[in-house]
């Protein structure tokens, strides 16, 4: 038996508390919709949307858009016409998506049913609400009271990193939701409900399709499911369809079942990154979450009954994800790099709640009625207060404004540029590829000689050469791609330009 002295079942929430929770989720959904955006903009967002668009068209890859006069008898460089979020295939005329398929597989059917805007909103808001709700359910499965479980849900929902990923098209929120689904199902499987072991394996498969590093959660889930080989077999069985799809997709696009669109990223990891990154994670977790969350799990060690399998599983879940990205070269650069470890943060929160419960059964026994509600209220208020303070200062609520520049720039390009134009861009390349039929030309990949060759070919055939550039890109772009450029439009901090071509 994993726990010979299990805690008494936690009380069921009152009807009033249930209605209050439903109202809170509804308000949270409105809040995310108000501040969120679903624009196909930079590399991540346009990459996911372009991949999803291919799925809606029944394709896995897409032809490279290159005007025939630029081909130069096949002597051209595909990188010059590569939108962000794609990589050249072995066949130089084909582009393969870079990003994993998990998020696009959610976006494609939602877009087919509701359109790209409303469908994407449903996916991202649904993922955020699902993660918050699954945090509550997981806490309840650990035997915690409704108020403590509610505090855990609030801590995750108010976490500024969670908000940052929930209000824009990133995969982190969805990866966290599926990781939580796997944890919750594993906890239910440990109760002897064997069907939940299959569900846990399937949820992990979805989590891995969204974020491949979520595979690191597997050992933690095996611990949470319990020491029973039958459950482990069912767990593995649940993950088979997802693994088969991943292997087929990788083999078809990248030439090997274990190869991904990211290529070889082993050089991006190093042991010398561990120290700075660990301090970076600890610093920002302590500022953006209630800082006691980092030490509360240790309180479980004061109570003999809490040194059990569930705590080990949660420790493995957080430790595996955070430990992996501690060695990643970019994890320590900015605060929002904590999004890499977001799928492991709920495990840390749940372990902290177990610490509160351990204190409630220790020194908190002096106040048997009030200790848990007061502790839960303090954690919830602390989390909301930290979010209230930090989120505006970290410009989280400006994401919609920032991303809108892509939408407005694309609209202006469709209205003001010739339909057969070759468009010089970099940041806009993925967005233009998703929303238009323009040929995109990457100024950051093209050298001066190549651009002269392309502009000369365009002059011979009468093809317009234009540019869609953020103000911050213009100096570098026009230095590499020199010519007589004329600004023909401006929207926000985006300039639309046309090159004067001389036959």
N, C-alpha and C positions, 0 to 999 in steps of 0.2 A: 504494500500500500504506500502511496506517495505521501500521505499525510494521515497518520493514525488518529490524530485529534483535530479534525477539521473544525473551523469556526462554525458557530450557529448560523443558520441562514439569515441573511440581512433582511430587515423588514421591507415589505413592498411599499412603493411610493404611494402617497395619498393621491386621490383623484385631482385635488387642487394642484399638487406638484406636477402631475402629468400634464394638465392643461397649461400650466406655467411654462413647462419645458417646450411644449408645442408652439406656444406664442413666441418664446425666445428664439426657436429655430426659424420661425416665419420672419421675425424681425431681422435675424442674422442674414437670411436669404435676401431680403430687401436691401440690407446694407451692402452686401457683396455685389448685387446687381447695380446699385447706385454708383459704386466706386469701380466696378470692374469693366474690362474691355475685352473684346474678342477679335481684335484686328490681327490680320496676317501681316506682321511687321518685320522685326529683325530676324536674326538667324534661327532662334528657337521657334518662335511662333510661326513664321512663314514655313519653316521646315516641316512642322507638324501638319499645318494646313495643306501644304502641297502634297504630302504623303497621303493624307486623308482624301484629297481630291482624286488622286490616282486610284484609290480603292473604289470610290464612287463610280469611276469610269471603267472598272474591271481590269485595271493595270497595276503592275508592281513598279515599273520603271517608265521613263518618258524619253522621247527623242530629244536630242540636243538641238536647240534652235540656233541655226547658223545660216545666214543668207548665203546663197550659192556662190556669189561673187567673192565671199570671204574665205571660201574653202581652199583656194590656191592649190587645186589638184590634190587635196588631202593633206597638204603641208600647213596645218593650222594647229593651234594649241587649244584643246577643249577647256582648259582652265580660264581662258579669256572670256568664255561665254557661260560660265558656271554660276547659277544662282546660289545664294547661301542656302544651306540645308541639303545640298546634293553633292555627289562625288561622281567623277567619270567612271564608266564601266570599262571592262576590257575592250568591248566594242566602243570605239571613241565617239560614235554617233549616239550613244545612249547615256542617260543620266540615271544614277541610282540614288534613292533617298539615303540620307545619312543617319537619321534618327530612328530609334526603336519603333516598333509598330503598335505598341500598346495604346498610346493616346490616339493616334490616327484611327485605330479600330473602333474607338468610342465615338470619335468625331464624325466618321463617315456615315453610319446609320442615323445619327442624330441630325446631320445635315440633310439627308435624304427625306427624313420625316418632317423637319421643322425649318429647313433652310440653314444656311451657314451661321447667321447671327444668332437666331434663337436656339438652334440646336447646340451651338458651342456654349452658349450661356447655360443651358441645361446641364451639359457635361461638367463644366467647371464648378458651377454652384452646387450641383448634385454631389460632386466629389467632396467639396468642403463640408456640406451638411452631413454626408455619409461618414466622413472621418470624425466629426464631432460626436455624432450619435453613436458610432462604434466605440469611441473612447468611453462613453457612459456605459454602454452594454458590457464592455470588457471589464470595467471596474466593478460592475454588479456581479459578473461571473466570478470575480475574485472574492466575493463575499462582502464587498464594501456597501455602506449605507447609501441610499439615494442622494443624500446631500453631499457626501464625499465624491460619489460618482459624478454628480453635477458639477462640482468644483473642478474635477479633472477635465470634463468637456469644455468648461469655460476657459481653463488655462490653455488648452490647445487652440480653441477658436480665437482667443485674444492674442496669441503669440504673434508678434509682428512678422516673423519670418513666414508663418503660415498665411497671414493676411497678404504678404507680398506675393506669394505664389498663387493665392486664390483669386486675386483681382486681375490677373493677366494670363495669357495662354502659355503656361508652363506645365510640365509633367509632374512636378513635385507633389502637388496636392493629391492628384489621382494616385500616384505611387504610394502616398501615405495612407489613403483610404483603403487600397487593396492590401497593404501590409497589415493594417488594423483588422480587416476582414479575416485575414489568415490567423492573426493572434486570437481574435474572438472565437473563431471556429475551433481553433486548437484547444482553447479553454473549455469549450462545450464538449469537444471530443473526449477530454479527460474525465468528464462526468459519466462516461460510459455510453455516450450517444455516438455510435460508430459512423453514422452517416456524416457527422460533422468533420471527421477526419478526411473524408473525400473532399468536402467543401473547403477545408483548410488548404489542402494540396492544390485545388483549383484556384483558390484566391491567391496563393503564392505564385502560381503560374501567371496569372494576370499581373501581379505586382512586378514580376520579372520582365514580362513583355513591356511594361511601362518603363521600368528602370532596371536594367540587367543586374546591377549591384544588389538588388533586393534578394538575390539568391543567397546572400550571406545570412538571411534570416532563417534558412532551413534548419540549422542545428538548434536554434532557439525554439522553433516550432515543434521539433521532435521531442524536446524536453517538455514543452507545455502539454503536448498530447499525452504524454505518460509513457512508462516503460512497458509497452505492449507491442510486440512485433506485428500483430494483426492491424492495429491502428496505423502503424508506420507503413504497412503495405498499402492500406487504403489511402493514406496520405500521398504516397508516391503515385498511386493509380489516378488520383485526382489531378495530378500535375502533368500526366502524359500528353493529353491533347495540346496543351500550351507548349510543351517542350517540342512536340512534333512540328507544330506550326513554326516555331522559332528556327528549328533545324532546317526545315524546307525553305523558309524565306532566306536565311543566311546562305544556304547552299546555292540557291537560284541566283541571288544577286551578287554575293561576294565570293562565291567559289568554294566555301567550306562551311560546314554546319556550325562551327564554333567561331567563325569570323564575323565581325559586325561592321557597320558603316563607320564606326569610330576608328577603324584601322588598328594599328599596334600602338596602344597607349601606355605600354609598360615603362617607357622612358619618362612618363609624366609622374611616376611615383618614385619616391626616394626616402630612405630612413632619416635623412637630415631634415626633412620637412616636419617630422613628428613633434618635435619640441615646440616650435613656434605655432603650429596649427593647434596643438592641444591647448596651449594658453589662449589662443584666439577663440576656440570653441568655448572654453570655460568662462572667459570674460563676457562674451556676448550672451551666452545662456544665462549667466548670473544677472545680466542687466535686463534682458528681454523677457525672462520668466521670473516668477518669484525665486529669488536666489536660494532659498532654503530647499528648493527642489533638488539641488545638487547634493545635499547632505542628508535629507530625510530618508532616503533608502537605507542609510546606515542605522537608522533607529530600529529597523526590523531585527537587527542583530541582538537587541536587548531583550527580545522575547523569543523563547525557545520555539514556540509554535510557528514562528514566521520564517525559520530557516528551512524553507521547503522548496519544492520543485518550481512552483510558479515564480518565485523571486529569482531563481537561477535562470529560468527562461527569459524573463524580462531583462536581466542583466546581460545575457548573451545577445539579445536583440539589439539593445542600444550599443553595447560594446562592439559588436561586429560591424555595424554601419559606421559609427563614429571612428572606430579603430582603422577601418579601411581608408576613409577619407582624411585621416590624420596624416597619411603619407602622400597625399595628392598635392601636386605642386601649387595649385591655385586656391586651395581651401582656406588659406590664411590671409588672402588679399583684402577682402572686404567683408562687411557684416553679412551680406546676403548670401555669401558662400555657405552659410549654415543650412541653406536649402538642400545641400547635398546630403545632410544627415537628418533631414526632416522625417523620413520614414521611421527612424529610430527614436525620435523624441517622445512619441506617445508611450513607449515602453518606460522611458525615464519618468514620465509623469505618473504612470500607474505604479511604478516602484515607490515613488514618493508618497503616493496615497496609502500604500501598504505601510510605509513608515508612520504616517499619521495614525493609522489603525493600531499599529503596535504601541504607540504612545498612549492611545486611548485605553488600551488594556493594561498599561503600566501606570505611570504617574497620573494619567488622565482619569483613572478610576475614581478619583476624588470628586469628579464632576461627571458622573455617568450620563446625564441627560444633555448637558450643554457643551461638553468638550468637542464632540464631532461637528455639530453645527457651527460653533464658533471658529474652529480650525478651518472648516470648509469655507465659511464666509470670508475669513481672513485671506486665504489663498486666492479665492475668486476676486476679491477686491484688489488685492495686490497685482494679480495678473491684468485686470482691466485697467488699473491705474498705470502700470508700466506701459501697456499698449497705448493708452491715451497720451502718455508723455512722449514715447519714442516714435510711434507711427508717423505723426506729422513731421517730426524732425528728420526722419529717414526718407521722407518724400514718398511714402507708400501710397498715399491718396492722390498723388500726381501721376501715377502710372497711366491712368486713363487719358490724361492730357498729353503725356509724352507719346503714347502709342497712337493717338489720334492724328499726329503729324503724318504717320504712314498712310492712314486712310485718306486724309485730305490731299496728300501728295499724289497718290495713285489716281484719285478722281481728277485732279488738275491735269495729270499727264494724259489721261484718256480724252480729256476735253480739248487740250491745247497742242498735243504733239501729233504729227502725222501717223496714221495707223501702220505704215510700213517702216517706221523709224527704227534704227538701231540705237539703243539707249544706254549711254554711259552711266554707270552707277556702281555702288557697292552695298551700302546699307539697305538700299531699296531693291536690290536684285531679287530677293525672294518674294517680296510683296508684289513687285511688278510681274513676276513670273506667274504668281497665283491668280492675279486679277486681270491680266491683259495678255495679248499675244505678241507683245514687243520682243524683239531680240535684245537680251541684256548683255552688256559688255562691261566686264569688271575692270575698272580703272586701276585697282590695286594689284591686278595680275598682269595687265598689259604693259609692255615696255614701250619706249618712244618709237622705236623702229617699227614694231608691230602695228602701233596705232597709225603711223603714217601709211603703212601698207593698206590697212583697212579703210582709212578715210579716202585714199586714192581710188580704191575699188568702188567705194560708195559714190564718189564723184563721177566715175565712168558710167554707172548704172542709174544715177539719179536718186539713190536711196538717201533719205535724210539721216543725219547723225545728230542725236540730241543727248541731253544729260538731265538726270534728276538727282540732285545732290543736296545733302544737308550743308548749311553754311560752313560747318567745321571741316567738311571734306573738300571744299572747292579749291583751296590753294594747292593741296597735294595732287588732286585729280588733274588740274589744268597744267601742272608742272610736268606730269608724266604724259599727258595727252594734250600737247600744246596745239593751239590753233586760234582762229578768229571766232571766239565764242561770244554769242549775244544772249543776254538774259531775256527770255520771252514771257516769263511769269514768275510769281513768288507766292507762296502760301506758307504761313507760319515761318519756320526757319528753314524752308526748303526752296531751292531755286530750280527753275526749269530753263534750260539753255538749248541753243541750236548752233551747230557749227556751220560756218560759211565754207562751202566746198568749191574748189576751183578745178574744173576739168583739166 
